Amino acid sequence: MYPVDSSSEQQHIIDDFLQLWSSVTDKYYKLLCATDEEDVKNCEAIFLNLLHHVEEKLTKSTCEEKEGDFVIGKTFSVAECICAPWIQRFFVTLPYFRGIDFESEILGELPMTKKWMKAVCARESVIQSKCPEEEMLDAARRYYVSFVSPGAPGHL
């Protein structure tokens, strides 16, 4: 699914972005599955590094003729459709289980990524299809989290 008038250049941008995004989500899961604080810190550093690569991609794609807050400009593309549930999870699970304030601690140094994620989360279709936060937390407890970081408000 690409925008109907999508050029092959836009398709390439989306495909390239989603390839990077799969690494982000893989490391997010490793961060949730960490079993001690040292593992959390290592996974968090790699996760942050990958988000810096997202920042570079978003900055690069906005330098040309692109206007708007999404990967290919004003158009909400398949990239945003795929990324939206993950973004929502980041905002809910990382503070709860890892004590990481995702918005200030992570996105504070990534202005384009923050702008993009906020635009994705503000989209009406994303709001309407959002999984309830308690369901996100229950699923994370059930499948991924076996250790809660010191100082985090979460529980198993």
Secondary structure, DSSP 8 states (H G I E B T S, - for coil): ---TT--HHHHHHHHHHHHHHHHHHHHHHHHHH--SHHHHHHHHHHHHHHHHHHHHHHHHHHHSS--SSBTTBSS--HHHHHHHHHHHHHHHHHHHHH---IIIIIGGG-HHHHHHHHHHHHSHHHHHH---HHHHHHHHHHHT-S---TT-S---
